[in-house]
Amino acid sequence: MNFTANSVGPQTGKVFVITGANSGIGFETARVLCRKGGRVVMACRDANKMAEAARLIKAETSSATVLQVVCDLGDLSSIRAAAAALAERVPHIDVLINNAGVMAIPERVTKDGFEMQFGTNHLGHFALTGLLLPLLTKAPQGRVVTTSSILHKKGELILADIPKPAHYDRHKAYAMSKLANVLFTHELNRRLLAVGANVRAITSHPGYSATNLQGVGPAMEGSAFMGVVMRLANALVAQSAAMGALGTLCAALSPDLKGGEYVGSTGMGGLRGYPQVAKSSPASYDEAMAQKLWERSEELTQVHFAFGAAA
């Protein structure tokens, strides 16, 4: 039986933190969870866009509980402030959904000097997850869902390019950041299992979904032509953001998942369709590389996961 929004049961009493919840996959995920009674925390960079997204959800579901926390994943100080705010505002976190990201943008760096795609998509979420682990362990069965992409299969993790490559290629940088998402998830789940923690880590992917993600790069570059190309592709090829969000919801809520899975659309080579468990790339199962990525991520973010406390 296909997993749909109707597969989501009541979520009353559960707390969900979603990065990038103001648009696209994150917004659609938040809408469903609010309709089902979940307490949703939007963690977004832009306070105004976040407030408008929260208003839309509350207009649709009057009983919705939506909290807002400013969190810029390209700024470690903002991530630490967001984690501190959450520790004061919620008693626990049932599911952390690492959803926000940037895709194929012109070369930029984060506030901390990391290449923007790798810094936002991987390092920012690595830091946030580590800082929120104590709240996740307070839930009966915590989960960390990190959004990757089918393009992770084209990715190669080059340690010398972390945190900033000598020669920037926007597409290679994106694919590497998405491979890092899966490597991180597998390694996180192994470490959680090793200490007997009550938290599991799962990767999701939305297939090719029509969101504003594809248009950011052309807009930053000022390319009207590529902007038109992206809009046409979204209209003619992509599935809806609501359909893409099903992979996130399945990864977050399916009781059949045990940790370490890669969940998302499987039709048309992963571009479209209802979510299922699939195999991530062979490179994503490289445990030695995952450990090296973990060590480098700790060094750069100065966030060390308190696994001992999680046992």
C-alpha beads as a LAMMPS data file, in Angstrom:
LAMMPS data file: protein, C-alpha beads

311 atoms
310 bonds

1 atom types
1 bond types

-500.0 500.0 xlo xhi
-500.0 500.0 ylo yhi
-500.0 500.0 zlo zhi

Masses

1 110.0

Atoms # bond

1 1 1 0.000 0.000 0.000
2 1 1 1.344 3.425 -0.944
3 1 1 2.283 5.875 1.793
4 1 1 0.165 9.041 1.426
5 1 1 -0.754 11.973 3.633
6 1 1 -3.738 9.887 4.758
7 1 1 -1.271 7.332 6.124
8 1 1 -0.244 9.843 8.805
9 1 1 -2.062 9.141 12.051
10 1 1 -2.681 11.508 14.969
11 1 1 0.500 13.263 16.152
12 1 1 -0.865 14.953 19.265
13 1 1 1.831 15.533 21.863
14 1 1 4.707 15.072 19.449
15 1 1 7.224 17.823 18.710
16 1 1 8.699 18.210 15.225
17 1 1 11.524 20.598 14.334
18 1 1 11.783 21.335 10.605
19 1 1 14.538 23.432 9.071
20 1 1 13.505 25.409 6.008
21 1 1 9.828 24.942 6.853
22 1 1 8.753 28.209 5.229
23 1 1 8.608 26.780 1.687
24 1 1 8.722 23.700 -0.505
25 1 1 9.095 20.261 1.038
26 1 1 9.496 21.662 4.542
27 1 1 6.298 23.707 4.323
28 1 1 4.266 20.807 2.946
29 1 1 5.605 18.541 5.692
30 1 1 4.679 21.105 8.345
31 1 1 1.152 21.450 6.925
32 1 1 0.448 17.737 7.218
33 1 1 1.917 17.423 10.700
34 1 1 -0.110 20.400 11.938
35 1 1 -3.313 18.963 10.473
36 1 1 -2.593 15.795 12.436
37 1 1 -2.113 17.641 15.722
38 1 1 1.680 17.740 15.877
39 1 1 3.522 20.614 17.527
40 1 1 5.708 22.005 14.744
41 1 1 8.747 24.199 15.233
42 1 1 9.761 26.079 12.113
43 1 1 13.513 26.711 12.104
44 1 1 14.203 29.151 9.268
45 1 1 16.724 31.791 8.255
46 1 1 14.236 34.474 7.174
47 1 1 11.945 35.530 10.044
48 1 1 9.455 37.310 7.774
49 1 1 9.001 34.381 5.390
50 1 1 8.718 32.048 8.363
51 1 1 6.008 34.186 9.939
52 1 1 4.019 34.252 6.695
53 1 1 4.290 30.457 6.333
54 1 1 3.086 30.013 9.917
55 1 1 0.166 32.344 9.200
56 1 1 -0.856 30.274 6.168
57 1 1 -0.763 27.040 8.153
58 1 1 -2.820 28.528 10.977
59 1 1 -5.333 29.876 8.462
60 1 1 -5.724 26.357 7.103
61 1 1 -5.685 24.564 10.485
62 1 1 -6.964 26.861 13.216
63 1 1 -5.879 24.462 15.963
64 1 1 -2.296 24.287 14.680
65 1 1 0.548 24.793 17.136
66 1 1 3.414 26.419 15.262
67 1 1 6.516 27.777 16.960
68 1 1 9.117 29.852 15.158
69 1 1 12.869 29.907 15.754
70 1 1 15.322 31.822 13.589
71 1 1 18.089 29.475 12.466
72 1 1 20.591 30.360 9.749
73 1 1 22.385 27.138 8.842
74 1 1 25.172 29.172 7.291
75 1 1 26.048 30.713 10.662
76 1 1 27.211 28.536 13.550
77 1 1 26.386 31.250 16.086
78 1 1 22.792 31.329 14.806
79 1 1 22.588 27.533 15.058
80 1 1 23.787 27.610 18.655
81 1 1 21.290 30.340 19.507
82 1 1 18.462 28.359 17.908
83 1 1 19.400 25.221 19.838
84 1 1 19.486 27.195 23.089
85 1 1 16.070 28.696 22.340
86 1 1 14.608 25.273 21.641
87 1 1 15.975 23.908 24.913
88 1 1 13.919 26.593 26.679
89 1 1 10.750 26.249 24.610
90 1 1 10.156 22.503 24.128
91 1 1 10.473 19.619 26.607
92 1 1 11.736 17.183 23.992
93 1 1 11.969 16.651 20.230
94 1 1 10.348 13.597 18.691
95 1 1 11.615 14.227 15.158
96 1 1 14.257 16.600 13.847
97 1 1 13.824 17.091 10.102
98 1 1 16.995 18.468 8.524
99 1 1 15.283 19.741 5.395
100 1 1 16.698 23.159 4.438
101 1 1 19.268 23.440 1.697
102 1 1 20.690 25.329 -1.254
103 1 1 21.314 23.912 -4.712
104 1 1 23.746 24.665 -7.520
105 1 1 24.372 28.287 -6.571
106 1 1 27.258 30.532 -7.651
107 1 1 30.292 30.299 -5.388
108 1 1 29.567 31.732 -1.959
109 1 1 30.812 31.103 1.572
110 1 1 28.982 30.940 4.883
111 1 1 29.621 33.376 7.719
112 1 1 32.186 30.894 9.046
113 1 1 34.019 30.627 5.719
114 1 1 32.630 27.272 4.522
115 1 1 31.605 26.709 0.906
116 1 1 27.911 27.585 1.038
117 1 1 26.345 24.364 -0.226
118 1 1 28.452 22.063 1.927
119 1 1 28.304 24.464 4.852
120 1 1 24.521 24.791 4.778
121 1 1 23.428 21.359 3.583
122 1 1 25.795 19.287 5.712
123 1 1 27.828 21.198 8.300
124 1 1 24.916 23.323 9.495
125 1 1 22.704 20.297 9.976
126 1 1 25.534 18.308 11.578
127 1 1 25.949 21.057 14.165
128 1 1 22.222 21.466 14.771
129 1 1 21.707 17.725 15.214
130 1 1 24.549 17.470 17.712
131 1 1 23.259 20.390 19.745
132 1 1 19.696 19.018 19.775
133 1 1 20.622 15.420 20.584
134 1 1 19.832 15.852 24.316
135 1 1 16.262 16.930 23.430
136 1 1 15.900 14.033 20.992
137 1 1 16.899 11.519 23.655
138 1 1 14.164 12.862 25.937
139 1 1 11.514 11.631 23.486
140 1 1 10.282 8.031 23.773
141 1 1 11.666 7.252 20.301
142 1 1 13.485 10.132 18.682
143 1 1 14.299 10.364 14.985
144 1 1 16.618 12.446 12.862
145 1 1 15.506 12.706 9.235
146 1 1 17.995 14.343 6.897
147 1 1 16.936 15.275 3.371
148 1 1 19.354 14.188 0.675
149 1 1 18.812 13.976 -3.089
150 1 1 19.037 11.381 -5.837
151 1 1 21.958 13.498 -7.050
152 1 1 23.996 12.201 -4.103
153 1 1 24.647 9.229 -6.410
154 1 1 26.772 11.516 -8.572
155 1 1 28.645 12.826 -5.554
156 1 1 32.235 12.211 -4.551
157 1 1 33.418 13.193 -1.102
158 1 1 36.771 14.934 -1.513
159 1 1 38.223 15.673 1.900
160 1 1 40.623 18.258 0.457
161 1 1 37.583 20.256 -0.717
162 1 1 36.239 20.590 2.833
163 1 1 35.366 23.254 3.820
164 1 1 36.152 25.096 0.574
165 1 1 37.355 23.641 -2.754
166 1 1 40.234 25.199 -4.658
167 1 1 38.230 24.921 -7.881
168 1 1 34.472 25.389 -7.493
169 1 1 31.915 23.488 -9.545
170 1 1 28.374 24.222 -8.355
171 1 1 26.950 20.872 -9.443
172 1 1 29.768 18.794 -7.991
173 1 1 29.593 20.785 -4.762
174 1 1 25.862 20.117 -4.468
175 1 1 26.235 16.398 -5.155
176 1 1 29.047 16.165 -2.599
177 1 1 26.931 17.895 0.052
178 1 1 24.060 15.495 -0.588
179 1 1 26.373 12.476 -0.372
180 1 1 27.610 13.905 2.921
181 1 1 23.976 13.931 4.147
182 1 1 23.695 10.178 3.598
183 1 1 27.146 9.367 4.973
184 1 1 26.309 11.426 8.061
185 1 1 22.987 9.638 8.543
186 1 1 24.523 6.171 8.291
187 1 1 27.341 7.072 10.680
188 1 1 24.980 8.795 13.117
189 1 1 22.724 5.744 13.196
190 1 1 25.698 3.428 13.803
191 1 1 26.872 5.559 16.716
192 1 1 23.386 5.769 18.211
193 1 1 23.022 1.994 18.030
194 1 1 26.441 1.502 19.601
195 1 1 25.428 3.338 22.778
196 1 1 21.896 1.948 22.949
197 1 1 20.281 5.339 22.372
198 1 1 16.534 5.654 21.783
199 1 1 17.115 7.750 18.645
200 1 1 17.405 6.585 15.042
201 1 1 18.629 8.350 11.912
202 1 1 17.048 8.013 8.464
203 1 1 17.643 9.730 5.125
204 1 1 14.857 10.921 2.853
205 1 1 14.786 12.337 -0.643
206 1 1 11.951 14.111 -2.474
207 1 1 12.647 12.950 -6.018
208 1 1 12.395 15.812 -8.479
209 1 1 9.849 18.073 -6.825
210 1 1 8.750 21.518 -7.930
211 1 1 10.033 23.928 -5.291
212 1 1 11.879 27.245 -5.305
213 1 1 15.175 25.387 -4.777
214 1 1 15.888 25.073 -8.496
215 1 1 15.393 28.770 -9.162
216 1 1 17.722 30.194 -6.526
217 1 1 20.941 29.598 -8.468
218 1 1 19.740 31.293 -11.691
219 1 1 18.322 34.193 -9.646
220 1 1 21.615 34.708 -7.787
221 1 1 23.464 34.621 -11.078
222 1 1 20.990 36.928 -12.807
223 1 1 20.315 34.385 -15.569
224 1 1 16.801 34.961 -16.908
225 1 1 17.265 32.135 -19.437
226 1 1 18.139 29.501 -16.844
227 1 1 15.311 30.769 -14.683
228 1 1 12.875 30.027 -17.522
229 1 1 14.457 26.597 -18.068
230 1 1 14.019 25.708 -14.400
231 1 1 10.407 26.877 -14.369
232 1 1 9.621 24.819 -17.473
233 1 1 11.294 21.736 -15.999
234 1 1 9.322 22.159 -12.789
235 1 1 6.089 22.450 -14.758
236 1 1 6.715 19.605 -17.202
237 1 1 8.823 17.037 -15.337
238 1 1 8.675 17.587 -11.592
239 1 1 6.131 16.220 -9.163
240 1 1 4.456 18.509 -6.644
241 1 1 6.157 19.577 -3.420
242 1 1 3.329 17.865 -1.522
243 1 1 4.168 14.603 -3.287
244 1 1 7.868 15.045 -2.594
245 1 1 7.151 15.680 1.082
246 1 1 5.731 12.162 1.424
247 1 1 9.281 10.794 1.561
248 1 1 10.042 13.044 4.514
249 1 1 6.827 12.117 6.283
250 1 1 7.388 8.413 5.697
251 1 1 10.947 8.638 7.044
252 1 1 9.741 10.594 10.055
253 1 1 6.749 8.471 10.982
254 1 1 6.746 4.972 9.501
255 1 1 6.887 2.406 12.339
256 1 1 8.479 -0.128 9.990
257 1 1 11.762 1.786 9.770
258 1 1 14.538 0.703 12.133
259 1 1 17.193 3.329 11.330
260 1 1 19.718 3.806 8.549
261 1 1 17.204 3.614 5.693
262 1 1 17.100 5.796 2.577
263 1 1 13.463 6.642 1.768
264 1 1 11.940 8.471 -1.162
265 1 1 10.414 8.363 -4.630
266 1 1 11.488 5.344 -6.657
267 1 1 9.664 5.782 -9.976
268 1 1 11.481 7.053 -13.085
269 1 1 14.874 6.430 -11.501
270 1 1 13.853 8.131 -8.287
271 1 1 12.363 11.239 -9.886
272 1 1 8.707 10.630 -9.089
273 1 1 6.270 8.478 -7.169
274 1 1 5.271 7.353 -3.727
275 1 1 8.068 6.809 -1.194
276 1 1 9.704 3.469 -0.603
277 1 1 12.905 2.272 1.026
278 1 1 15.672 2.236 -1.584
279 1 1 19.431 1.745 -1.708
280 1 1 21.616 4.815 -1.522
281 1 1 24.847 4.937 -3.520
282 1 1 27.693 2.474 -2.813
283 1 1 29.842 5.421 -1.708
284 1 1 27.330 6.278 1.020
285 1 1 28.078 2.965 2.790
286 1 1 31.825 3.640 3.047
287 1 1 32.289 3.524 6.830
288 1 1 35.909 4.698 6.756
289 1 1 34.942 7.772 4.716
290 1 1 31.967 8.429 6.990
291 1 1 34.250 8.436 10.025
292 1 1 36.637 10.866 8.328
293 1 1 33.737 13.136 7.417
294 1 1 32.495 12.992 11.006
295 1 1 35.893 13.945 12.425
296 1 1 36.281 16.818 9.952
297 1 1 32.759 18.034 10.712
298 1 1 33.447 18.041 14.446
299 1 1 36.671 19.954 13.877
300 1 1 35.017 22.623 11.738
301 1 1 31.829 23.093 13.753
302 1 1 33.289 22.438 17.208
303 1 1 30.159 20.421 17.970
304 1 1 30.741 17.077 19.669
305 1 1 27.790 14.726 20.064
306 1 1 27.095 13.713 23.666
307 1 1 26.520 10.022 22.950
308 1 1 27.438 9.022 26.474
309 1 1 24.556 11.094 27.796
310 1 1 22.295 9.585 25.145
311 1 1 22.714 6.010 26.330

Bonds

1 1 1 2
2 1 2 3
3 1 3 4
4 1 4 5
5 1 5 6
6 1 6 7
7 1 7 8
8 1 8 9
9 1 9 10
10 1 10 11
11 1 11 12
12 1 12 13
13 1 13 14
14 1 14 15
15 1 15 16
16 1 16 17
17 1 17 18
18 1 18 19
19 1 19 20
20 1 20 21
21 1 21 22
22 1 22 23
23 1 23 24
24 1 24 25
25 1 25 26
26 1 26 27
27 1 27 28
28 1 28 29
29 1 29 30
30 1 30 31
31 1 31 32
32 1 32 33
33 1 33 34
34 1 34 35
35 1 35 36
36 1 36 37
37 1 37 38
38 1 38 39
39 1 39 40
40 1 40 41
41 1 41 42
42 1 42 43
43 1 43 44
44 1 44 45
45 1 45 46
46 1 46 47
47 1 47 48
48 1 48 49
49 1 49 50
50 1 50 51
51 1 51 52
52 1 52 53
53 1 53 54
54 1 54 55
55 1 55 56
56 1 56 57
57 1 57 58
58 1 58 59
59 1 59 60
60 1 60 61
61 1 61 62
62 1 62 63
63 1 63 64
64 1 64 65
65 1 65 66
66 1 66 67
67 1 67 68
68 1 68 69
69 1 69 70
70 1 70 71
71 1 71 72
72 1 72 73
73 1 73 74
74 1 74 75
75 1 75 76
76 1 76 77
77 1 77 78
78 1 78 79
79 1 79 80
80 1 80 81
81 1 81 82
82 1 82 83
83 1 83 84
84 1 84 85
85 1 85 86
86 1 86 87
87 1 87 88
88 1 88 89
89 1 89 90
90 1 90 91
91 1 91 92
92 1 92 93
93 1 93 94
94 1 94 95
95 1 95 96
96 1 96 97
97 1 97 98
98 1 98 99
99 1 99 100
100 1 100 101
101 1 101 102
102 1 102 103
103 1 103 104
104 1 104 105
105 1 105 106
106 1 106 107
107 1 107 108
108 1 108 109
109 1 109 110
110 1 110 111
111 1 111 112
112 1 112 113
113 1 113 114
114 1 114 115
115 1 115 116
116 1 116 117
117 1 117 118
118 1 118 119
119 1 119 120
120 1 120 121
121 1 121 122
122 1 122 123
123 1 123 124
124 1 124 125
125 1 125 126
126 1 126 127
127 1 127 128
128 1 128 129
129 1 129 130
130 1 130 131
131 1 131 132
132 1 132 133
133 1 133 134
134 1 134 135
135 1 135 136
136 1 136 137
137 1 137 138
138 1 138 139
139 1 139 140
140 1 140 141
141 1 141 142
142 1 142 143
143 1 143 144
144 1 144 145
145 1 145 146
146 1 146 147
147 1 147 148
148 1 148 149
149 1 149 150
150 1 150 151
151 1 151 152
152 1 152 153
153 1 153 154
154 1 154 155
155 1 155 156
156 1 156 157
157 1 157 158
158 1 158 159
159 1 159 160
160 1 160 161
161 1 161 162
162 1 162 163
163 1 163 164
164 1 164 165
165 1 165 166
166 1 166 167
167 1 167 168
168 1 168 169
169 1 169 170
170 1 170 171
171 1 171 172
172 1 172 173
173 1 173 174
174 1 174 175
175 1 175 176
176 1 176 177
177 1 177 178
178 1 178 179
179 1 179 180
180 1 180 181
181 1 181 182
182 1 182 183
183 1 183 184
184 1 184 185
185 1 185 186
186 1 186 187
187 1 187 188
188 1 188 189
189 1 189 190
190 1 190 191
191 1 191 192
192 1 192 193
193 1 193 194
194 1 194 195
195 1 195 196
196 1 196 197
197 1 197 198
198 1 198 199
199 1 199 200
200 1 200 201
201 1 201 202
202 1 202 203
203 1 203 204
204 1 204 205
205 1 205 206
206 1 206 207
207 1 207 208
208 1 208 209
209 1 209 210
210 1 210 211
211 1 211 212
212 1 212 213
213 1 213 214
214 1 214 215
215 1 215 216
216 1 216 217
217 1 217 218
218 1 218 219
219 1 219 220
220 1 220 221
221 1 221 222
222 1 222 223
223 1 223 224
224 1 224 225
225 1 225 226
226 1 226 227
227 1 227 228
228 1 228 229
229 1 229 230
230 1 230 231
231 1 231 232
232 1 232 233
233 1 233 234
234 1 234 235
235 1 235 236
236 1 236 237
237 1 237 238
238 1 238 239
239 1 239 240
240 1 240 241
241 1 241 242
242 1 242 243
243 1 243 244
244 1 244 245
245 1 245 246
246 1 246 247
247 1 247 248
248 1 248 249
249 1 249 250
250 1 250 251
251 1 251 252
252 1 252 253
253 1 253 254
254 1 254 255
255 1 255 256
256 1 256 257
257 1 257 258
258 1 258 259
259 1 259 260
260 1 260 261
261 1 261 262
262 1 262 263
263 1 263 264
264 1 264 265
265 1 265 266
266 1 266 267
267 1 267 268
268 1 268 269
269 1 269 270
270 1 270 271
271 1 271 272
272 1 272 273
273 1 273 274
274 1 274 275
275 1 275 276
276 1 276 277
277 1 277 278
278 1 278 279
279 1 279 280
280 1 280 281
281 1 281 282
282 1 282 283
283 1 283 284
284 1 284 285
285 1 285 286
286 1 286 287
287 1 287 288
288 1 288 289
289 1 289 290
290 1 290 291
291 1 291 292
292 1 292 293
293 1 293 294
294 1 294 295
295 1 295 296
296 1 296 297
297 1 297 298
298 1 298 299
299 1 299 300
300 1 300 301
301 1 301 302
302 1 302 303
303 1 303 304
304 1 304 305
305 1 305 306
306 1 306 307
307 1 307 308
308 1 308 309
309 1 309 310
310 1 310 311
